[in-house]
């Protein structure tokens, strides 16, 4: 039986995705959900984990800053748990967007992992 173990950091998550050979599927899932939310991120399939992290963070930062309704819609589409978002400290938008980027990645990883294992 497989047990999903939630990653503790973005780097941990991305290295786990690479180790499981699911990194490309993770990129695909992120692109799909962002497109579905009408906020395309268009990550190339060969994007490095560092670039993925930075582009995702930047996109979420811009959504929080300039398109808050679209940001909320994205969180809904990705299915980020509302209680986790509410626990975050919103006083520093840069820090908040980094934490939300991790929550988005974590949820996308969960989808890919479960689809692959079951």
C-alpha positions in Angstrom: 0.0 0.0 0.0 1.2 3.5 -0.9 1.2 6.3 1.6 1.2 9.9 0.5 3.7 11.9 2.6 3.2 15.6 2.2 6.4 17.4 1.3 7.8 19.8 3.8 9.3 22.3 1.3 9.1 23.3 -2.3 12.6 21.8 -3.0 11.6 18.6 -1.2 8.5 18.3 -3.3 10.3 19.0 -6.6 13.1 16.5 -5.9 10.5 13.9 -4.9 8.6 14.5 -8.2 11.8 14.1 -10.2 12.8 10.9 -8.2 9.3 9.4 -8.9 9.6 10.4 -12.6 6.5 12.5 -12.3 8.0 15.9 -12.7 6.7 16.3 -16.3 3.2 15.3 -15.2 3.4 17.9 -12.4 4.3 20.6 -15.0 1.4 19.4 -17.1 -1.1 19.5 -14.2 0.0 23.0 -13.2 -0.3 24.3 -16.8 -3.8 22.6 -17.1 -5.2 24.1 -13.9 -3.8 27.6 -14.5 -5.3 27.5 -18.1 -8.6 26.3 -16.6 -8.5 29.4 -14.3 -7.9 31.6 -17.4 -4.5 32.6 -15.9 -2.0 30.6 -18.1 1.5 30.2 -16.8 2.8 28.2 -19.9 5.6 26.4 -18.2 7.7 24.5 -20.8 8.0 20.8 -20.2 11.8 21.2 -19.7 11.6 24.0 -17.1 14.1 23.5 -14.3 12.8 23.1 -10.7 14.4 26.5 -9.9 12.6 28.3 -12.8 9.4 26.5 -11.9 9.6 27.7 -8.4 10.4 31.3 -9.4 7.8 31.5 -12.2 5.0 30.1 -10.0 5.9 32.5 -7.1 6.0 35.5 -9.5 2.6 34.5 -11.1 0.9 34.1 -7.7 2.5 37.4 -6.4 1.1 39.2 -9.5 -2.3 37.6 -9.0 -2.5 38.6 -5.3 -1.3 42.1 -6.1 -3.3 42.9 -9.2 -6.0 40.3 -9.9 -7.3 39.1 -6.5 -10.6 37.7 -7.8 -8.6 35.6 -10.3 -6.2 34.5 -7.5 -9.2 33.2 -5.5 -10.6 31.5 -8.5 -7.2 29.8 -9.1 -7.1 28.5 -5.5 -10.6 27.1 -6.0 -9.7 25.4 -9.2 -6.5 23.9 -7.9 -8.4 22.9 -4.8 -6.0 24.4 -2.2 -7.6 23.9 1.2 -9.1 27.2 2.4 -8.1 26.6 6.0 -4.5 26.3 5.0 -4.6 29.6 3.2 -6.3 31.3 6.1 -3.5 30.2 8.5 -1.0 32.2 6.5 0.2 35.6 7.5 -0.8 38.1 4.9 1.2 41.1 6.1 4.1 40.5 3.6 2.8 39.9 0.1 6.1 38.5 -1.1 6.2 36.0 1.8 2.5 35.2 1.4 2.9 34.5 -2.3 5.8 32.2 -1.7 3.7 30.2 0.9 0.7 30.1 -1.4 2.9 28.9 -4.3 4.0 26.0 -2.1 0.4 25.2 -1.2 -0.5 25.2 -4.9 2.5 23.0 -5.7 1.6 20.6 -2.9 -2.0 20.2 -4.1 -0.9 19.7 -7.7 1.7 17.2 -6.6 -1.0 15.3 -4.6 -3.2 15.1 -7.7 -0.4 13.8 -9.9 0.9 11.3 -7.2 -2.5 9.8 -6.5 -3.4 9.5 -10.2 -0.1 7.7 -10.8 -0.4 5.3 -7.8 -4.0 4.4 -8.0 
